[in-house]
Amino acid sequence: MTRSLKKGPYVDEKLLKKIEGKKPADLGVIKTWKRASQISPEMSGFTFGVHNGRKHIEVLITEDMVGHRLGEFSPTKKFIKHGGKMQKELEQKKKEAEITAAKAAKANA
């Protein structure tokens, strides 16, 4: 759900104070827990350490990210591949195909 236009975008004031009047090269990583804060144009070039619940993920802000939220670039869940017998067999066949391709490339060279 979007925020109403009369309220304007939610940008954490403490984050803006930290970067106010400073250059991106002067500051290192700015740690923050404010995942809901929107990225404003003043933030471009800075590196933020966005907390994902366990650690801070470094996010370099670019102009394309303006308007998005900080939390979008710091995933909170780690995907672990789907398992099972079929998946293992597919992976084994893929490895064998890579090995045969490498052997063929050596034979041609």
N, CA and C atoms as an extended XYZ file, in Angstrom:
327
Properties=species:S:1:pos:R:3:atomname:S:1:resname:S:1:resid:I:1 pbc="F F F"
N         0.833       -1.178        0.000 N   MET     1
C         0.000        0.000        0.000 CA  MET     1
C         0.884        1.251        0.000 C   MET     1
N         0.562        2.191       -0.825 N   THR     2
C         1.379        3.394       -0.921 CA  THR     2
C         0.979        4.405        0.147 C   THR     2
N         1.882        5.311        0.393 N   ARG     3
C         1.633        6.372        1.365 CA  ARG     3
C         0.873        7.497        0.668 C   ARG     3
N        -0.021        8.180        1.396 N   SER     4
C        -0.829        9.232        0.766 CA  SER     4
C         0.065       10.394        0.322 C   SER     4
N        -0.348       11.059       -0.725 N   LEU     5
C         0.441       12.145       -1.292 CA  LEU     5
C         0.522       13.343       -0.358 C   LEU     5
N        -0.519       13.584        0.417 N   LYS     6
C        -0.476       14.750        1.306 CA  LYS     6
C         0.543       14.564        2.425 C   LYS     6
N         0.807       13.331        2.821 N   LYS     7
C         1.815       13.078        3.850 CA  LYS     7
C         3.224       13.154        3.284 C   LYS     7
N         3.382       12.799        2.035 N   GLY     8
C         4.698       12.795        1.421 CA  GLY     8
C         5.445       11.508        1.731 C   GLY     8
N         6.636       11.347        1.145 N   PRO     9
C         7.393       10.116        1.356 CA  PRO     9
C         7.969       10.052        2.771 C   PRO     9
N         8.089        8.822        3.295 N   TYR    10
C         8.677        8.643        4.618 CA  TYR    10
C        10.179        8.491        4.459 C   TYR    10
N        10.912        9.487        4.879 N   VAL    11
C        12.365        9.435        4.906 CA  VAL    11
C        12.786        9.749        6.331 C   VAL    11
N        13.544        8.850        6.931 N   ASP    12
C        13.943        9.028        8.319 CA  ASP    12
C        14.821       10.274        8.461 C   ASP    12
N        14.447       11.153        9.387 N   GLU    13
C        15.167       12.418        9.562 CA  GLU    13
C        16.574       12.209       10.093 C   GLU    13
N        16.771       11.196       10.924 N   LYS    14
C        18.110       10.935       11.462 CA  LYS    14
C        19.077       10.539       10.350 C   LYS    14
N        18.595        9.780        9.366 N   LEU    15
C        19.447        9.410        8.231 CA  LEU    15
C        19.840       10.644        7.429 C   LEU    15
N        18.878       11.537        7.220 N   LEU    16
C        19.183       12.756        6.473 CA  LEU    16
C        20.174       13.636        7.214 C   LEU    16
N        20.080       13.686        8.556 N   LYS    17
C        21.032       14.470        9.347 CA  LYS    17
C        22.441       13.902        9.236 C   LYS    17
N        22.544       12.559        9.174 N   LYS    18
C        23.858       11.920        9.094 CA  LYS    18
C        24.566       12.246        7.785 C   LYS    18
N        23.803       12.414        6.693 N   ILE    19
C        24.439       12.666        5.396 CA  ILE    19
C        24.413       14.136        4.997 C   ILE    19
N        23.767       14.978        5.784 N   GLU    20
C        23.604       16.384        5.439 CA  GLU    20
C        24.954       17.103        5.368 C   GLU    20
N        25.230       17.696        4.212 N   GLY    21
C        26.435       18.492        4.027 CA  GLY    21
C        27.714       17.684        3.948 C   GLY    21
N        27.626       16.381        3.743 N   LYS    22
C        28.818       15.529        3.670 CA  LYS    22
C        28.894       14.872        2.307 C   LYS    22
N        30.107       14.456        1.951 N   LYS    23
C        30.332       13.785        0.678 CA  LYS    23
C        30.369       12.276        0.903 C   LYS    23
N        29.948       11.504       -0.083 N   PRO    24
C        29.953       10.047        0.075 CA  PRO    24
C        31.335        9.468        0.369 C   PRO    24
N        32.394       10.097       -0.149 N   ALA    25
C        33.739        9.587        0.071 CA  ALA    25
C        34.183        9.793        1.522 C   ALA    25
N        33.653       10.839        2.183 N   ASP    26
C        34.064       11.131        3.557 CA  ASP    26
C        33.550       10.096        4.547 C   ASP    26
N        32.315        9.650        4.342 N   LEU    27
C        31.701        8.700        5.267 CA  LEU    27
C        31.915        7.281        4.777 C   LEU    27
N        32.009        6.366        5.717 N   GLY    28
C        32.073        4.953        5.352 CA  GLY    28
C        30.672        4.415        5.215 C   GLY    28
N        30.430        3.284        5.843 N   VAL    29
C        29.116        2.669        5.809 CA  VAL    29
C        28.268        3.272        6.924 C   VAL    29
N        27.076        3.724        6.594 N   ILE    30
C        26.151        4.294        7.573 CA  ILE    30
C        25.187        3.186        7.984 C   ILE    30
N        25.316        2.698        9.211 N   LYS    31
C        24.453        1.607        9.675 CA  LYS    31
C        23.069        2.139       10.010 C   LYS    31
N        22.055        1.365        9.620 N   THR    32
C        20.686        1.758        9.916 CA  THR    32
C        19.795        0.538       10.082 C   THR    32
N        18.789        0.718       10.901 N   TRP    33
C        17.756       -0.300       11.104 CA  TRP    33
C        16.443        0.156       10.475 C   TRP    33
N        16.456        1.300        9.817 N   LYS    34
C        15.251        1.908        9.236 CA  LYS    34
C        15.001        1.371        7.833 C   LYS    34
N        14.509        0.150        7.735 N   ARG    35
C        14.247       -0.501        6.457 CA  ARG    35
C        13.080        0.141        5.713 C   ARG    35
N        12.161        0.765        6.442 N   ALA    36
C        10.963        1.346        5.835 CA  ALA    36
C        11.231        2.722        5.228 C   ALA    36
N        12.397        3.295        5.475 N   SER    37
C        12.708        4.622        4.972 CA  SER    37
C        12.887        4.597        3.456 C   SER    37
N        12.267        5.566        2.782 N   GLN    38
C        12.423        5.655        1.337 CA  GLN    38
C        13.762        6.301        0.998 C   GLN    38
N        14.254        5.977       -0.177 N   ILE    39
C        15.526        6.530       -0.637 CA  ILE    39
C        15.247        7.845       -1.351 C   ILE    39
N        15.908        8.895       -0.889 N   SER    40
C        15.732       10.211       -1.494 CA  SER    40
C        16.927       10.520       -2.403 C   SER    40
N        16.804       11.498       -3.294 N   PRO    41
C        17.908       11.827       -4.206 CA  PRO    41
C        19.186       12.265       -3.488 C   PRO    41
N        19.060       12.826       -2.275 N   GLU    42
C        20.248       13.268       -1.545 CA  GLU    42
C        21.112       12.087       -1.109 C   GLU    42
N        20.518       10.904       -1.030 N   MET    43
C        21.227        9.720       -0.543 CA  MET    43
C        22.093        9.052       -1.610 C   MET    43
N        21.940        9.422       -2.871 N   SER    44
C        22.670        8.723       -3.933 CA  SER    44
C        24.178        8.907       -3.756 C   SER    44
N        24.886        7.802       -3.902 N   GLY    45
C        26.333        7.789       -3.744 CA  GLY    45
C        26.791        7.288       -2.390 C   GLY    45
N        25.934        7.348       -1.390 N   PHE    46
C        26.284        6.891       -0.044 CA  PHE    46
C        26.094        5.385        0.075 C   PHE    46
N        26.810        4.781        1.011 N   THR    47
C        26.671        3.361        1.292 CA  THR    47
C        26.014        3.197        2.642 C   THR    47
N        24.899        2.484        2.664 N   PHE    48
C        24.175        2.234        3.899 CA  PHE    48
C        24.308        0.767        4.275 C   PHE    48
N        24.458        0.516        5.565 N   GLY    49
C        24.422       -0.841        6.088 CA  GLY    49
C        23.019       -1.094        6.596 C   GLY    49
N        22.205       -1.773        5.798 N   VAL    50
C        20.801       -1.992        6.139 CA  VAL    50
C        20.686       -3.321        6.886 C   VAL    50
N        20.098       -3.274        8.073 N   HIS    51
C        19.980       -4.469        8.915 CA  HIS    51
C        18.920       -5.403        8.365 C   HIS    51
N        19.253       -6.698        8.287 N   ASN    52
C        18.282       -7.670        7.772 CA  ASN    52
C        17.770       -8.599        8.863 C   ASN    52
N        18.015       -8.269       10.112 N   GLY    53
C        17.568       -9.101       11.219 CA  GLY    53
C        18.712       -9.861       11.860 C   GLY    53
N        19.796      -10.017       11.122 N   ARG    54
C        20.945      -10.751       11.637 CA  ARG    54
C        22.231       -9.944       11.505 C   ARG    54
N        22.401       -9.296       10.357 N   LYS    55
C        23.600       -8.492       10.129 CA  LYS    55
C        23.259       -7.329        9.209 C   LYS    55
N        24.207       -6.453        9.022 N   HIS    56
C        24.012       -5.297        8.144 CA  HIS    56
C        24.512       -5.643        6.741 C   HIS    56
N        23.655       -5.432        5.758 N   ILE    57
C        24.004       -5.652        4.358 CA  ILE    57
C        24.356       -4.303        3.749 C   ILE    57
N        25.543       -4.210        3.140 N   GLU    58
C        25.961       -2.944        2.536 CA  GLU    58
C        25.220       -2.709        1.227 C   GLU    58
N        24.624       -1.522        1.113 N   VAL    59
C        23.859       -1.151       -0.071 CA  VAL    59
C        24.382        0.189       -0.571 C   VAL    59
N        24.935        0.204       -1.785 N   LEU    60
C        25.390        1.446       -2.411 CA  LEU    60
C        24.199        2.040       -3.154 C   LEU    60
N        23.818        3.248       -2.790 N   ILE    61
C        22.632        3.886       -3.352 CA  ILE    61
C        22.974        4.530       -4.691 C   ILE    61
N        22.186        4.189       -5.715 N   THR    62
C        22.345        4.795       -7.037 CA  THR    62
C        21.068        5.576       -7.369 C   THR    62
N        21.099        6.292       -8.473 N   GLU    63
C        19.953        7.117       -8.855 CA  GLU    63
C        18.737        6.265       -9.208 C   GLU    63
N        18.960        5.036       -9.657 N   ASP    64
C        17.842        4.157      -10.015 CA  ASP    64
C        17.040        3.731       -8.799 C   ASP    64
N        17.631        3.789       -7.612 N   MET    65
C        16.983        3.317       -6.393 CA  MET    65
C        16.083        4.362       -5.740 C   MET    65
N        16.129        5.592       -6.221 N   VAL    66
C        15.351        6.669       -5.609 CA  VAL    66
C        13.862        6.339       -5.688 C   VAL    66
N        13.177        6.460       -4.553 N   GLY    67
C        11.758        6.157       -4.489 CA  GLY    67
C        11.469        4.788       -3.902 C   GLY    67
N        12.463        3.910       -3.924 N   HIS    68
C        12.301        2.586       -3.324 CA  HIS    68
C        12.615        2.676       -1.836 C   HIS    68
N        12.412        1.605       -1.123 N   ARG    69
C        12.709        1.571        0.313 CA  ARG    69
C        14.018        0.846        0.545 C   ARG    69
N        14.704        1.188        1.636 N   LEU    70
C        15.992        0.575        1.937 CA  LEU    70
C        15.881       -0.935        2.120 C   LEU    70
N        14.791       -1.385        2.716 N   GLY    71
C        14.619       -2.802        2.991 CA  GLY    71
C        14.515       -3.670        1.750 C   GLY    71
N        14.186       -3.078        0.620 N   GLU    72
C        14.066       -3.850       -0.614 CA  GLU    72
C        15.405       -4.406       -1.077 C   GLU    72
N        16.484       -3.793       -0.655 N   PHE    73
C        17.811       -4.179       -1.123 CA  PHE    73
C        18.590       -4.966       -0.077 C   PHE    73
N        17.923       -5.363        0.984 N   SER    74
C        18.533       -6.160        2.038 CA  SER    74
C        17.606       -7.328        2.375 C   SER    74
N        17.732       -8.451        1.646 N   PRO    75
C        16.798       -9.561        1.858 CA  PRO    75
C        16.911      -10.154        3.263 C   PRO    75
N        15.756      -10.508        3.827 N   THR    76
C        15.730      -11.042        5.184 CA  THR    76
C        15.712      -12.561        5.208 C   THR    76
N        15.364      -13.159        4.100 N   LYS    77
C        15.299      -14.614        4.054 CA  LYS    77
C        16.302      -15.158        3.052 C   LYS    77
N        16.956      -16.235        3.430 N   LYS    78
C        17.954      -16.863        2.575 CA  LYS    78
C        17.309      -18.061        1.894 C   LYS    78
N        17.339      -18.097        0.574 N   PHE    79
C        16.748      -19.208       -0.151 CA  PHE    79
C        17.718      -20.372       -0.157 C   PHE    79
N        17.249      -21.502        0.298 N   ILE    80
C        18.011      -22.742        0.215 CA  ILE    80
C        17.305      -23.592       -0.820 C   ILE    80
N        18.059      -24.103       -1.766 N   LYS    81
C        17.464      -24.779       -2.916 CA  LYS    81
C        16.517      -25.897       -2.514 C   LYS    81
N        15.600      -26.167       -3.403 N   HIS    82
C        14.679      -27.268       -3.188 CA  HIS    82
C        15.450      -28.567       -3.346 C   HIS    82
N        15.172      -29.503       -2.489 N   GLY    83
C        15.936      -30.741       -2.512 CA  GLY    83
C        15.145      -31.890       -3.089 C   GLY    83
N        15.568      -33.088       -2.736 N   GLY    84
C        14.895      -34.292       -3.197 CA  GLY    84
C        15.774      -35.088       -4.128 C   GLY    84
N        15.330      -36.306       -4.410 N   LYS    85
C        16.086      -37.214       -5.262 CA  LYS    85
C        16.236      -36.677       -6.675 C   LYS    85
N        15.132      -36.185       -7.227 N   MET    86
C        15.176      -35.695       -8.603 CA  MET    86
C        16.173      -34.556       -8.769 C   MET    86
N        16.210      -33.664       -7.808 N   GLN    87
C        17.116      -32.512       -7.890 CA  GLN    87
C        18.572      -32.982       -7.866 C   GLN    87
N        18.883      -33.941       -7.007 N   LYS    88
C        20.257      -34.462       -6.926 CA  LYS    88
C        20.659      -35.132       -8.232 C   LYS    88
N        19.734      -35.887       -8.824 N   GLU    89
C        20.036      -36.548      -10.091 CA  GLU    89
C        20.279      -35.537      -11.196 C   GLU    89
N        19.478      -34.486      -11.234 N   LEU    90
C        19.658      -33.447      -12.247 CA  LEU    90
C        21.005      -32.747      -12.093 C   LEU    90
N        21.390      -32.472      -10.868 N   GLU    91
C        22.671      -31.811      -10.617 CA  GLU    91
C        23.832      -32.717      -11.008 C   GLU    91
N        23.705      -34.004      -10.737 N   GLN    92
C        24.773      -34.947      -11.071 CA  GLN    92
C        24.933      -35.039      -12.593 C   GLN    92
N        23.817      -35.090      -13.327 N   LYS    93
C        23.878      -35.129      -14.787 CA  LYS    93
C        24.512      -33.859      -15.339 C   LYS    93
N        24.205      -32.736      -14.721 N   LYS    94
C        24.764      -31.456      -15.166 CA  LYS    94
C        26.282      -31.435      -14.961 C   LYS    94
N        26.746      -31.942      -13.812 N   LYS    95
C        28.183      -32.003      -13.541 CA  LYS    95
C        28.885      -32.906      -14.547 C   LYS    95
N        28.275      -34.053      -14.835 N   GLU    96
C        28.866      -34.978      -15.801 CA  GLU    96
C        28.952      -34.342      -17.181 C   GLU    96
N        27.940      -33.591      -17.564 N   ALA    97
C        27.951      -32.912      -18.858 CA  ALA    97
C        29.060      -31.863      -18.913 C   ALA    97
N        29.280      -31.163      -17.812 N   GLU    98
C        30.358      -30.165      -17.766 CA  GLU    98
C        31.714      -30.831      -17.869 C   GLU    98
N        31.886      -31.959      -17.213 N   ILE    99
C        33.167      -32.680      -17.247 CA  ILE    99
C        33.452      -33.182      -18.659 C   ILE    99
N        32.448      -33.748      -19.328 N   THR   100
C        32.654      -34.226      -20.692 CA  THR   100
C        32.946      -33.071      -21.647 C   THR   100
N        32.312      -31.936      -21.427 N   ALA   101
C        32.579      -30.765      -22.272 CA  ALA   101
C        34.006      -30.265      -22.055 C   ALA   101
N        34.477      -30.302      -20.823 N   ALA   102
C        35.847      -29.861      -20.536 CA  ALA   102
C        36.862      -30.812      -21.161 C   ALA   102
N        36.581      -32.109      -21.098 N   LYS   103
C        37.486      -33.107      -21.701 CA  LYS   103
C        37.537      -32.925      -23.216 C   LYS   103
N        36.379      -32.666      -23.816 N   ALA   104
C        36.331      -32.450      -25.270 CA  ALA   104
C        37.102      -31.202      -25.659 C   ALA   104
N        37.017      -30.165      -24.832 N   ALA   105
C        37.751      -28.922      -25.128 CA  ALA   105
C        39.256      -29.147      -25.036 C   ALA   105
N        39.695      -29.968      -24.079 N   LYS   106
C        41.136      -30.270      -23.933 CA  LYS   106
C        41.628      -31.091      -25.119 C   LYS   106
N        40.789      -32.016      -25.570 N   ALA   107
C        41.173      -32.874      -26.691 CA  ALA   107
C        41.328      -32.057      -27.967 C   ALA   107
N        40.490      -31.046      -28.146 N   ASN   108
C        40.571      -30.197      -29.344 CA  ASN   108
C        41.736      -29.244      -29.293 C   ASN   108
N        42.200      -28.881      -28.112 N   ALA   109
C        43.279      -27.894      -27.978 CA  ALA   109
C        44.622      -28.512      -28.076 C   ALA   109
